[in-house]
């Protein structure tokens, strides 16, 4: 069986092609390019099932996929899930977070797992050793923090984050903003990790998302960087519902 996992975000689309639960191919690009790529994938693979996780407006894209002849399901709070959910308002739980917890369940069943997704927002999601999703936290991501300082003040510029290390003491406005955002977020993440580690023994920490690679080399705690964690979770949900 060949499955197609689709991560439809606010700015891009990411594909994962799975064959017998093994990730064979990944691709990421714009929505328009994703349509072209889907046609190419259909020429290479006989796709049995597709599942879409959408944090952006995906209505037109889903229509395109269906017209392309694919059987597609859109992940929602009504989708049967392979883990117990103790979130008080499961209908408001983001589908991206659902997929991440599913991946934690598949790859680390029986373990305490903290999944940190560093994207537009930074989300923290915790699955305990009894395979129950307990909840987590949501915070602004790197780009959102830079944009907020620019848009909600009269004198601060819009600053990009550099690839080099950022000193804690900024020597000008730009470097001071970079220090506040980048070093501040790193300190925040490490503080959250320390709290979980002090409360849960043998904690597995996963870092994923668009800014995961940028942050992973700057974090001091032992973490596993996994850029395709959400796709793994989507595929697991497909398999769970097939069975």
Secondary structure, DSSP 4 states (H G I P E B T S, - for coil): -EEEEEEE-SS-EEEEEEETTEEEEEEEE-HHHHHHHHHHHHHH----EEEEEESS--HHHHHHHHHTT--EEE--TTS--SSEE--TTGGGS-HHHHHHHHHHHHHSTTSEEEEEEESSEEEEEEE-TTSEEEEEEEEE-HHHHHHHHHHTSSSPPP-PPPSS---SS-SSHHHHHHIIIIIHHHHHHHHHHHHHHHHSSSEEEEEESTTHHHHHTT--S--EE-TTHHHHHHHHHHHHHH-
